[in-house]
Amino acid sequence: MQDLSFNNLLRTAQRGRFQTLFVSLILFALMTPFVKHSSFEGVLFYGLLTLSLAAAVLAVSDQRSLAYVASALLGIAFMSITWATFIESSLISNVAANTIADGAAFIAFAFTATLILKTVVKPGPVTTEKIFAAVCVYLVSGIAWGLLYVLVYLNDPSSFMFSYGEPWRENAPNETSSVFSVFCYFSFVTMTTLGYGDISPTSDISRTLAWLQAVLGQLYIAILIARLVGMHAQTEHEQLQIDQPTKK
């Protein structure tokens, strides 16, 4: 009986789940630059990140065991950054804590994007929900790639060159929240192949990640549009066959 009630609650929450995820991702992107002005910017940043992934987990919660995996990964990320912010300990450095947190968050977002993509390519009518899901895959991928760039930069600051100087604020801690907005910007500029040139990858790893993202971003758009158009045409054809009177 309790399981039935939970399933009913879950189905109710899943209505408009991809629209909810879309809004949460946009809000996360808009609010991230402002957490820099807080004394606990690291925790606030990962708090916002947790809320965004919570919306992503809800979107794929019909696959409950897989959703648990994504939740556990972000739990690791949030605990790591909370430890580094509030607990004075020699067991883990600030950079190491952010590396663990970024790695876990990146895997969680990439994992969730893959699950949402399965929903997008699943045969069936092209609904508004499916279109929002396709857009969410693009946004989640861009955020995940931004975390990956931060991960590279924290461990090797020479991996990127900035035409306007280093992105750190004066006396800023070496943490993701201080630079994520910069690398999220670089991620989407790279994925859309816009390329302003104000940030340039300079190491083999950062260059490889940049060209991979650019290629995959363009392939995603091209293949996705072809897939959605094909699914829409197939649905219309099937509906036409159903509506057409049977000829005797």
Phi, psi and omega in degrees: 000317179294321180295324178295318178296320179297317180295322177295318178296320181294317179297323178295317181292334184278352177292124183070026186297323182281330171296319178297316179297318179301312180296318181295323179292319178295316178297320177300315180295323182285326185273338184305316181298335185276343180288346179298336184272005180261154178290335181243051186299325181298312181293319179297319180299310181288337173294315176297320179297321179296318179296321179295316180287331176299319176295323178292320178296320177299323181294333181246018188287355173290343171255079195301316183296322179289325177296325177298322179298313179298320179296319180295322181295316180288331174300319176299317180298312184293320179294324180296314183286328177294319177301312183294330184278318190253341186248119177281112183207145177271001183290330183213132180278167180297317179295319179296318179297317179292327177296314178297314182297314181295319180297315179295318180294320178298314180297320180297314180292318179297319179297316180293320179300322179296318179294320179293323180298325177298325177292322182294316185273357180295135180302144180148177181295149179274097182263171175300321179299319180292324178294317177297323178298318179296319178295320180296323176302317180297314181291316179298320179296319179296320178293318179298317179293326176298319176297324179293320177296319177299317180302317178294316184293320180300325183267344177207086182301339180282001181288344180225147176243135183244129182288341183252009182100170182299146183283354181291140168284161179297130181063021180281145176288157179280078182221160186302319185300336182284335187233357186299318182300326178294314184279338171293318174301312180298323180299311183286328175296321178289315184295328178270001182055033178287309171059072176291331179090004180282341174232128183232131174288137185237348179256165180300319182293311183294323178293319179297316178298321182294313182288329176296316180296318180299315181292313181295324178297317179288321178296321180300312181297313183296312182290321181297314180299316179299319180294314182294320178296317179297317179295321179295317180296320179295319179296317179296321179295316180295320179294322179297320179294324179291318183284334183291129180299144179287125180276131180269000000 
